[in-house]
Amino acid sequence: MNDNAHSQVVQKQFGEQANAYLSSAVHAQGPEFGELLAAVEGRRDAQLLDLGCGAGHVSFHLAPAVGKVIAYDLSQQMLDVVAHAAQARGLDNIETVHGAAEQLPFEDGRFDFVVSRYSAHHWSDLGQALREVRRVLKPGGVAAFVDVVAPGLPLHDTHLQAVELLRDNSHVRDYSPAEWARQLGEAGLQVTSGKLQRLRLEYRSWVERMRTPEVFRAAIRQLQREASQEVRAYFEIADDGSFSTDVLLIWAGR
């Protein structure tokens, strides 16, 4: 699949479900918001890029603390939801811009902060997107990425990637912490810290949010039922299909 075809898949998947992501508890809540807010507090002059903003939860949380937020996404329908919600919340310093992570339409050194949450696993070229992040960051600027990460063991990794792809055909890859560190370094960004946290995913809302076809839902449940005890224990797979996975919050600077 070429980049243009993948972009069309992403836009179709997420554009049609934009409002579902605005109301999603998984996307609206998370312990990382406190850490992101602490990093930007006192920076009322700052320019912040919410990269792959989705329904805008990062933008909504951080806009009151900074001067300007650019909410950037590949789905125009997502951006329409963000613009409407921002207006309703009185957040007039949020601007929406449409485009791909791999080709940012911003000048060099534009932003003090770049934040991306639950987006990178959809990017067709993580390395190119990270090089773009470095380019648009000011010297001394800070980037933060939050995403589901691949486990260290291939057995666990294969299971996670399989259920992710069955649920959502715009999925590219959940990267391991080591892959994140390597790609950030190769892009010219210096990793300053990282931490893992656990995320519980309720099965029914997880698949309904993506409108996963019944045939693929059945395949996911079959994979879960036939998984080894080691896999079932690692992902804490419940009888209803709900499970837990690892999330990485990683910080890097230019």
C-alpha positions as CSV (number, residue, x, y, z in Angstrom):
1,M,0.0,0.0,0.0
2,N,1.5,3.4,-1.0
3,D,1.4,6.4,1.2
4,N,-1.5,8.0,-0.6
5,A,-3.6,4.9,-0.3
6,H,-2.7,4.5,3.4
7,S,-3.7,8.1,4.0
8,Q,-7.1,7.4,2.4
9,V,-7.6,4.5,4.7
10,V,-6.8,6.5,7.8
11,Q,-9.1,9.4,6.7
12,K,-12.0,7.0,6.1
13,Q,-11.5,5.1,9.4
14,F,-11.3,8.1,11.6
15,G,-13.3,10.7,9.7
16,E,-16.4,8.6,10.0
17,Q,-15.9,8.1,13.8
18,A,-14.8,11.6,14.8
19,N,-17.5,12.2,17.3
20,A,-17.0,8.8,18.9
21,Y,-13.4,9.8,19.7
22,L,-14.5,13.1,21.2
23,S,-16.6,11.2,23.7
24,S,-14.1,8.3,24.2
25,A,-13.0,8.0,27.8
26,V,-9.8,6.3,26.8
27,H,-8.9,9.4,24.7
28,A,-10.3,12.0,27.0
29,Q,-8.6,10.8,30.2
30,G,-5.1,9.6,31.2
31,P,-2.4,10.2,33.8
32,E,-0.2,11.6,31.1
33,F,-2.3,14.8,30.8
34,G,-1.0,16.0,34.2
35,E,2.6,15.5,33.1
36,L,2.0,17.2,29.8
37,L,0.4,20.2,31.5
38,A,3.2,20.5,34.0
39,A,5.7,20.7,31.2
40,V,4.0,23.7,29.5
41,E,2.8,25.6,32.7
42,G,4.2,29.1,32.9
43,R,4.7,29.2,29.1
44,R,1.9,31.5,28.1
45,D,4.0,32.6,25.1
46,A,4.5,29.1,23.8
47,Q,3.5,27.7,20.4
48,L,2.4,24.1,20.6
49,L,1.7,21.6,17.8
50,D,-0.8,18.8,18.7
51,L,0.4,16.3,16.0
52,G,-2.3,13.8,15.0
53,C,-4.7,15.6,17.2
54,G,-7.6,13.2,16.7
55,A,-10.6,14.7,18.5
56,G,-8.4,17.3,20.2
57,H,-8.1,16.1,23.8
58,V,-4.4,17.2,24.1
59,S,-5.3,20.6,22.5
60,F,-8.2,21.1,25.0
61,H,-6.1,20.2,28.0
62,L,-3.0,22.4,27.1
63,A,-4.5,25.4,25.3
64,P,-5.3,27.3,28.6
65,A,-1.6,27.1,29.5
66,V,0.0,28.3,26.2
67,G,-0.2,31.0,23.7
68,K,-1.2,29.1,20.6
69,V,-2.1,25.5,19.8
70,I,-2.1,24.1,16.2
71,A,-4.3,21.0,16.2
72,Y,-3.0,19.0,13.2
73,D,-4.6,15.9,11.7
74,L,-5.0,13.9,8.5
75,S,-8.8,13.8,8.9
76,Q,-10.7,17.0,8.1
77,Q,-13.7,15.6,9.8
78,M,-11.7,15.2,13.0
79,L,-10.5,18.8,12.7
80,D,-14.1,20.0,12.2
81,V,-15.0,18.3,15.5
82,V,-12.0,19.9,17.2
83,A,-12.9,23.4,15.9
84,H,-16.5,23.1,17.0
85,A,-15.6,21.7,20.5
86,A,-12.9,24.4,21.0
87,Q,-15.4,27.1,20.2
88,A,-18.0,25.6,22.6
89,R,-15.3,25.6,25.3
90,G,-14.2,29.1,24.7
91,L,-10.7,28.0,23.6
92,D,-10.0,30.7,20.9
93,N,-6.3,30.0,20.8
94,I,-6.7,26.6,19.0
95,E,-6.3,26.6,15.2
96,T,-6.9,23.5,13.1
97,V,-4.6,22.6,10.1
98,H,-5.0,19.6,7.8
99,G,-2.2,17.4,6.7
100,A,0.0,14.3,7.2
101,A,2.6,13.9,9.9
102,E,5.3,13.1,7.3
103,Q,5.0,16.5,5.6
104,L,4.4,19.3,8.0
105,P,3.3,22.6,6.4
106,F,5.2,24.8,8.9
107,E,8.4,26.8,8.8
108,D,11.6,25.6,10.5
109,G,11.7,26.3,14.3
110,R,8.1,27.3,14.6
111,F,7.1,25.4,17.8
112,D,8.2,25.4,21.4
113,F,6.4,22.1,22.0
114,V,5.2,19.2,19.8
115,V,2.9,16.7,21.5
116,S,1.5,13.5,19.9
117,R,-0.8,11.1,21.6
118,Y,-2.2,7.8,20.3
119,S,-1.4,8.8,16.7
120,A,2.1,7.5,15.7
121,H,1.1,3.9,15.2
122,H,-1.0,5.1,12.2
123,W,1.9,7.0,10.5
124,S,3.2,5.4,7.3
125,D,6.8,6.5,8.0
126,L,7.6,7.1,11.7
127,G,11.2,8.2,10.9
128,Q,10.2,10.8,8.4
129,A,7.6,12.2,10.8
130,L,10.1,12.5,13.6
131,R,12.5,14.3,11.3
132,E,9.7,16.7,10.5
133,V,9.1,17.2,14.3
134,R,12.8,18.1,14.8
135,R,12.6,20.5,11.9
136,V,9.6,22.5,13.2
137,L,10.9,22.5,16.8
138,K,12.8,25.6,18.0
139,P,16.3,24.9,19.3
140,G,15.7,23.8,22.9
141,G,12.2,22.8,22.1
142,V,10.5,19.8,23.6
143,A,8.6,16.9,22.1
144,A,6.4,14.4,23.9
145,F,4.9,11.2,22.4
146,V,2.3,9.0,24.0
147,D,1.4,5.7,22.3
148,V,0.6,2.0,22.8
149,V,4.0,0.2,22.7
150,A,5.0,-3.3,21.5
151,P,6.1,-5.7,24.3
152,G,9.7,-6.9,24.3
153,L,8.9,-10.6,23.6
154,P,8.0,-11.5,20.0
155,L,5.3,-13.8,21.3
156,H,3.5,-10.8,22.9
157,D,4.3,-8.4,20.1
158,T,2.8,-10.7,17.4
159,H,-0.4,-11.0,19.4
160,L,-0.8,-7.3,19.9
161,Q,-0.1,-6.3,16.3
162,A,-2.5,-9.0,15.1
163,V,-5.5,-7.8,17.2
164,E,-4.7,-4.2,16.4
165,L,-4.7,-4.8,12.6
166,L,-7.9,-6.9,12.8
167,R,-9.6,-4.2,14.7
168,D,-8.4,-1.3,12.5
169,N,-6.9,-1.7,9.0
170,S,-5.2,1.7,9.3
171,H,-2.9,0.4,12.0
172,V,0.8,0.3,10.9
173,R,2.7,-0.7,14.0
174,D,3.0,-0.3,17.8
175,Y,6.7,0.3,18.3
176,S,8.8,-0.9,21.2
177,P,10.4,1.5,23.6
178,A,13.8,0.6,22.0
179,E,12.4,1.3,18.5
180,W,11.2,4.7,19.7
181,A,14.5,5.6,21.2
182,R,16.4,4.5,18.1
183,Q,14.1,6.4,15.7
184,L,14.1,9.5,17.8
185,G,17.9,9.5,17.9
186,E,18.2,8.9,14.2
187,A,15.9,11.9,13.6
188,G,18.2,14.1,15.6
189,L,16.1,14.3,18.8
190,Q,17.6,13.5,22.2
191,V,15.5,11.3,24.5
192,T,15.4,12.9,28.0
193,S,13.0,10.5,29.8
194,G,10.4,7.8,29.3
195,K,7.9,5.9,31.4
196,L,5.5,3.0,30.9
197,Q,2.0,2.9,32.1
198,R,-0.8,0.4,31.8
199,L,-4.0,1.0,29.8
200,R,-7.2,-1.1,30.2
201,L,-9.3,-1.4,27.1
202,E,-12.9,-2.4,27.3
203,Y,-13.5,-4.7,24.4
204,R,-16.9,-3.7,23.2
205,S,-16.2,0.1,23.1
206,W,-12.8,-0.6,21.6
207,V,-14.2,-2.4,18.5
208,E,-17.3,-0.3,18.2
209,R,-15.3,2.9,18.2
210,M,-13.7,1.7,15.0
211,R,-16.8,0.0,13.7
212,T,-14.8,-3.2,13.3
213,P,-16.7,-5.7,11.0
214,E,-18.2,-8.7,12.8
215,V,-15.9,-11.2,10.9
216,F,-12.8,-9.4,12.3
217,R,-14.4,-9.1,15.8
218,A,-14.8,-12.9,15.7
219,A,-11.2,-13.4,14.6
220,I,-10.0,-11.2,17.5
221,R,-12.0,-13.2,20.0
222,Q,-10.8,-16.5,18.6
223,L,-7.2,-15.3,18.8
224,Q,-7.7,-14.3,22.4
225,R,-9.4,-17.6,23.3
226,E,-6.6,-19.7,21.7
227,A,-3.7,-17.6,23.0
228,S,-1.3,-19.3,25.3
229,Q,-1.7,-18.8,29.1
230,E,1.5,-16.6,29.0
231,V,-0.1,-14.2,26.4
232,R,-3.5,-14.2,28.3
233,A,-1.7,-13.4,31.5
234,Y,0.4,-10.6,30.0
235,F,-2.5,-8.8,28.4
236,E,-4.9,-9.6,31.3
237,I,-7.4,-10.9,28.8
238,A,-10.9,-11.1,30.4
239,D,-13.7,-13.4,29.4
240,D,-15.5,-10.5,27.5
241,G,-12.3,-9.7,25.5
242,S,-11.3,-6.7,27.5
243,F,-7.5,-6.5,27.9
244,S,-4.6,-4.4,29.1
245,T,-1.6,-3.1,27.2
246,D,1.5,-0.9,27.7
247,V,1.6,2.8,26.9
248,L,4.8,4.8,26.6
249,L,5.2,8.4,27.4
250,I,8.6,9.5,26.0
251,W,10.2,13.0,26.1
252,A,12.8,14.2,23.7
253,G,14.4,17.6,23.0
254,R,16.1,19.3,20.1
